[in-house]
Amino acid sequence: MRSAGRAAGRSVGLALAGALAGCASASLDQAGSLSSYAGLVRSDGVLTQSQISVDKPAVIAAKTVRIVPTSFTPKAQGAPVSDEQRRLIANAIDRSLCVGLGERFTVVAGKQADLTVQAFVSDIAPTNEYAAAASKAASIAKSVLLPDIPGPSLRLPIGLGSLSVEAEARGRAGEQRAAMVWGRGANALFGTTRVSAAGDAYEFAGAFGDDFSTLLVTGESPFGKVPGLPSAQRLQTMAGGAPKQVLCEAFGRAPGVTGFLGGVVGAPPEWTDKGAADSGVVALAPTPVRPPS
């Protein structure tokens, strides 16, 4: 009996190891979007790779923040995703940044902010839609036909997507106060499977916004510590409610329950996320800008 138990344990362990080994790698190459890459240090999470730098006293002293819309490097612009999908990815980053930064900062539209934040998508590896559809079908079939068998439904370890992003926060004089080079790739065990070329990149867009906003709100790496519980306001916003900062309405509201249910069945984000608002809310910056050289 013990031998059988140990054998079963080894089988489960090998399966999990194989699942974790089946993951997409995300590039951390410097894309040249930031005003400086000096002082970056490695700071990785469980699923995320990153390099960060932060002037903690400066970002903690800051009270106001302006968000310049996310743009794409030439490499990311050439990724095989549609223009609509690119807009959704960029908007998901900006929405997440705005909501996260709004927990402590006042988000403003004018140029006279203590910090100006901009992200640059540097690379996108598309999700293979056929592999994602097969994985989601297998997961649903397991839930229906084998509900008593415990354990997660593993995703096919092929066609997994990834997202790489660079971002910085600049002070009033254009000096860099914080920077992050960030990458995450999908794996066979964790995350939401969406049948869309942009499925994984879209999911990771919100995660990047959370990580970079945490860096600026706390002045510390978002990794290596147990995350705190979200505020009641943050939970309301995640559910599709109004954001704390009025200007965040420019990026539209989170898909909420619709997005969650869409993720359960593998629906493309294009079906569940309405994207940026068409309500006339003034954008936080009219056009993307290049950081000073």
C-alpha positions as CSV (number, residue, x, y, z in Angstrom):
1,M,0.0,0.0,0.0
2,R,2.8,2.4,1.0
3,S,4.7,1.6,-2.3
4,A,1.5,2.2,-4.3
5,G,1.0,5.5,-2.4
6,R,4.6,6.6,-3.0
7,A,4.3,5.7,-6.7
8,A,1.1,7.7,-7.0
9,G,2.8,10.6,-5.3
10,R,5.7,10.4,-7.6
11,S,3.4,10.3,-10.6
12,V,1.5,13.4,-9.5
13,G,4.8,15.2,-8.8
14,L,6.1,14.3,-12.2
15,A,2.9,15.5,-13.8
16,L,3.1,18.8,-12.0
17,A,6.8,19.2,-12.9
18,G,6.0,18.5,-16.5
19,A,3.2,21.0,-16.4
20,L,5.4,23.7,-15.0
21,A,8.1,22.8,-17.5
22,G,5.6,23.4,-20.3
23,C,5.6,27.2,-20.1
24,A,6.3,30.1,-22.5
25,S,9.4,32.2,-21.9
26,A,9.0,36.0,-21.9
27,S,11.7,38.3,-23.2
28,L,13.5,40.7,-20.8
29,D,15.6,42.3,-23.5
30,Q,16.0,46.0,-23.2
31,A,13.9,47.5,-26.0
32,G,15.2,51.0,-25.7
33,S,11.9,52.6,-24.7
34,L,13.1,53.9,-21.3
35,S,15.2,57.0,-20.7
36,S,17.7,54.9,-18.7
37,Y,18.4,51.3,-17.8
38,A,20.9,52.1,-15.1
39,G,20.5,50.6,-11.7
40,L,18.0,47.9,-12.7
41,V,18.2,44.9,-10.4
42,R,16.6,41.5,-10.8
43,S,13.4,40.9,-8.8
44,D,11.3,37.9,-9.8
45,G,8.0,36.6,-8.7
46,V,6.7,33.0,-8.8
47,L,5.4,33.4,-12.4
48,T,7.0,36.7,-13.4
49,Q,10.5,37.9,-14.3
50,S,11.4,41.5,-13.8
51,Q,14.2,44.1,-13.4
52,I,13.3,47.1,-11.3
53,S,14.7,50.4,-10.0
54,V,13.0,52.9,-7.7
55,D,13.8,56.1,-5.9
56,K,11.7,55.3,-2.9
57,P,11.8,58.7,-1.1
58,A,10.8,60.4,-4.4
59,V,7.9,58.2,-5.2
60,I,6.6,58.1,-1.7
61,A,6.7,61.9,-1.6
62,A,4.7,62.2,-4.8
63,K,1.0,62.9,-4.6
64,T,-0.2,63.3,-8.1
65,V,0.3,61.1,-11.2
66,R,-0.4,61.4,-14.9
67,I,-0.7,58.3,-17.1
68,V,0.4,58.5,-20.7
69,P,-1.3,55.8,-22.8
70,T,0.7,52.6,-23.4
71,S,2.4,52.3,-26.7
72,F,4.1,49.5,-28.6
73,T,7.7,49.1,-29.8
74,P,8.2,48.1,-33.5
75,K,8.8,44.5,-32.4
76,A,5.5,44.3,-30.5
77,Q,3.7,46.2,-33.2
78,G,4.6,43.4,-35.6
79,A,3.3,40.6,-33.4
80,P,0.6,38.5,-35.1
81,V,-2.4,40.0,-33.2
82,S,-5.1,42.3,-34.6
83,D,-5.2,46.1,-34.1
84,E,-8.3,45.5,-31.9
85,Q,-6.4,43.1,-29.7
86,R,-3.5,45.5,-29.4
87,R,-5.9,48.2,-28.3
88,L,-7.4,45.9,-25.7
89,I,-4.0,44.9,-24.3
90,A,-2.8,48.5,-24.1
91,N,-6.1,49.6,-22.5
92,A,-5.9,46.7,-20.0
93,I,-2.5,47.9,-18.9
94,D,-3.6,51.5,-18.6
95,R,-6.8,50.6,-16.7
96,S,-4.9,48.4,-14.3
97,L,-2.2,51.1,-13.8
98,C,-4.9,53.8,-13.2
99,V,-6.9,51.7,-10.7
100,G,-3.7,50.6,-8.8
101,L,-2.1,54.1,-8.7
102,G,-5.4,55.6,-7.7
103,E,-5.3,53.7,-4.4
104,R,-2.7,56.3,-3.1
105,F,-2.1,59.0,-5.8
106,T,-4.5,61.5,-7.3
107,V,-4.7,60.8,-11.0
108,V,-4.6,64.1,-13.0
109,A,-4.7,65.0,-16.7
110,G,-2.4,68.0,-16.7
111,K,1.3,68.0,-17.3
112,Q,2.1,69.3,-13.8
113,A,2.0,66.0,-12.0
114,D,4.6,64.8,-9.6
115,L,5.0,61.6,-11.6
116,T,4.3,60.8,-15.3
117,V,3.9,57.1,-16.0
118,Q,4.1,55.4,-19.3
119,A,4.4,51.7,-20.3
120,F,5.7,50.3,-23.6
121,V,4.7,46.8,-24.8
122,S,8.0,45.4,-26.0
123,D,7.0,41.9,-27.1
124,I,4.0,39.7,-27.5
125,A,4.0,35.9,-28.2
126,P,0.5,35.0,-29.4
127,T,-1.6,32.3,-28.0
128,N,-2.3,29.4,-30.3
129,E,-6.1,29.5,-30.6
130,Y,-6.5,25.8,-31.6
131,A,-4.4,24.6,-28.7
132,A,-6.3,26.9,-26.3
133,A,-9.6,25.6,-27.6
134,A,-8.5,22.0,-27.2
135,S,-7.3,22.7,-23.6
136,K,-10.6,24.4,-22.7
137,A,-12.7,21.7,-24.2
138,A,-10.7,19.0,-22.3
139,S,-11.1,21.1,-19.0
140,I,-14.9,21.4,-19.4
141,A,-15.2,17.7,-20.3
142,K,-13.3,16.7,-17.2
143,S,-15.5,18.9,-15.0
144,V,-18.6,17.3,-16.5
145,L,-17.6,13.7,-16.9
146,L,-15.1,13.2,-14.1
147,P,-16.2,15.7,-11.4
148,D,-15.0,13.4,-8.5
149,I,-11.4,13.3,-9.7
150,P,-9.4,16.1,-7.8
151,G,-6.7,18.2,-9.3
152,P,-6.5,21.0,-11.9
153,S,-7.1,20.5,-15.6
154,L,-3.7,20.9,-17.3
155,R,-3.4,23.1,-20.4
156,L,-1.7,21.7,-23.5
157,P,1.9,22.9,-23.2
158,I,2.0,24.2,-26.8
159,G,1.1,27.5,-28.3
160,L,1.4,29.3,-24.9
161,G,1.5,33.1,-25.1
162,S,3.6,35.7,-23.3
163,L,3.9,39.5,-22.7
164,S,6.9,41.7,-22.1
165,V,6.5,45.3,-21.0
166,E,8.8,48.2,-20.0
167,A,7.6,51.2,-18.0
168,E,9.0,54.1,-16.1
169,A,7.8,57.0,-13.9
170,R,9.4,60.4,-14.5
171,G,9.4,63.4,-12.1
172,R,8.5,66.9,-13.0
173,A,11.8,67.7,-14.6
174,G,11.7,64.4,-16.7
175,E,14.1,62.5,-14.4
176,Q,13.4,58.8,-14.0
177,R,12.1,57.9,-10.6
178,A,11.2,54.3,-11.1
179,A,11.5,51.7,-13.9
180,M,10.5,48.2,-14.6
181,V,11.3,45.6,-17.3
182,W,8.7,42.9,-16.9
183,G,7.9,39.6,-18.6
184,R,5.5,36.7,-18.0
185,G,4.8,33.6,-20.0
186,A,1.8,31.3,-19.8
187,N,2.2,27.8,-18.3
188,A,0.2,24.6,-18.4
189,L,-1.0,24.8,-14.8
190,F,-1.9,28.3,-13.8
191,G,-4.0,31.0,-15.4
192,T,-7.0,31.5,-17.6
193,T,-7.2,29.9,-21.1
194,R,-8.8,32.1,-23.7
195,V,-9.4,31.2,-27.3
196,S,-7.7,34.2,-28.8
197,A,-4.3,35.1,-30.1
198,A,-4.2,37.8,-27.5
199,G,-5.6,35.7,-24.7
200,D,-2.5,35.3,-22.6
201,A,-1.1,38.7,-23.3
202,Y,-4.5,40.3,-22.3
203,E,-4.5,38.4,-19.0
204,F,-0.9,39.4,-18.2
205,A,-1.6,43.1,-19.1
206,G,-3.6,43.5,-15.9
207,A,-1.0,41.7,-13.9
208,F,1.7,44.1,-15.2
209,G,-0.4,47.1,-14.2
210,D,-0.8,45.7,-10.7
211,D,2.9,45.1,-10.3
212,F,4.1,48.5,-11.6
213,S,1.5,50.4,-9.6
214,T,2.5,48.5,-6.5
215,L,6.1,49.5,-7.1
216,L,5.1,53.1,-7.1
217,V,2.5,53.0,-4.3
218,T,4.9,51.3,-1.9
219,G,8.3,52.2,-3.3
220,E,9.3,48.6,-3.0
221,S,9.3,45.5,-5.2
222,P,5.9,43.9,-5.6
223,F,7.5,40.4,-5.4
224,G,8.8,38.4,-2.5
225,K,6.1,39.2,0.0
226,V,2.5,38.1,0.7
227,P,0.2,40.5,-1.0
228,G,-2.3,42.4,1.1
229,L,-6.0,42.1,0.8
230,P,-7.6,44.5,-1.7
231,S,-9.6,47.4,-0.4
232,A,-13.4,47.4,-0.6
233,Q,-13.2,50.0,-3.3
234,R,-10.7,47.9,-5.3
235,L,-13.0,44.9,-5.1
236,Q,-15.9,47.0,-6.3
237,T,-13.8,48.2,-9.3
238,M,-12.7,44.6,-10.1
239,A,-16.3,43.6,-10.2
240,G,-17.0,46.3,-12.8
241,G,-18.0,49.1,-10.6
242,A,-16.8,52.7,-10.7
243,P,-13.1,53.4,-10.1
244,K,-11.9,55.5,-7.2
245,Q,-10.4,58.1,-9.5
246,V,-12.9,59.7,-12.0
247,L,-10.3,60.0,-14.7
248,C,-9.8,56.2,-14.7
249,E,-13.2,56.0,-16.5
250,A,-11.3,57.0,-19.6
251,F,-10.1,53.3,-19.8
252,G,-13.5,51.8,-19.3
253,R,-14.6,49.6,-16.5
254,A,-13.4,46.1,-15.8
255,P,-15.5,43.3,-17.4
256,G,-16.4,42.1,-13.9
257,V,-18.7,39.1,-13.8
258,T,-19.0,39.0,-17.6
259,G,-15.2,38.8,-17.9
260,F,-15.0,36.1,-15.2
261,L,-17.6,33.9,-16.9
262,G,-16.0,34.5,-20.2
263,G,-12.7,33.3,-18.8
264,V,-14.4,30.1,-17.5
265,V,-15.6,29.1,-20.9
266,G,-12.5,30.4,-22.7
267,A,-14.2,33.3,-24.5
268,P,-11.9,35.8,-26.3
269,P,-11.3,39.1,-24.4
270,E,-12.7,40.9,-27.5
271,W,-16.1,39.4,-26.5
272,T,-16.2,40.5,-22.9
273,D,-14.1,43.7,-22.6
274,K,-15.6,46.8,-24.0
275,G,-12.2,48.6,-23.9
276,A,-11.8,52.3,-23.5
277,A,-14.8,54.4,-22.7
278,D,-16.7,56.3,-25.3
279,S,-18.3,58.5,-22.7
280,G,-16.4,61.7,-23.5
281,V,-14.1,61.4,-20.5
282,V,-10.9,63.3,-21.3
283,A,-7.9,61.1,-21.9
284,L,-5.1,61.4,-19.4
285,A,-2.7,62.3,-22.2
286,P,-3.5,63.0,-25.9
287,T,-0.7,61.0,-27.4
288,P,2.1,58.8,-26.3
289,V,5.4,60.6,-25.7
290,R,9.0,59.5,-25.9
291,P,11.0,59.8,-22.7
292,P,13.9,62.3,-22.7
293,S,17.2,61.0,-24.0
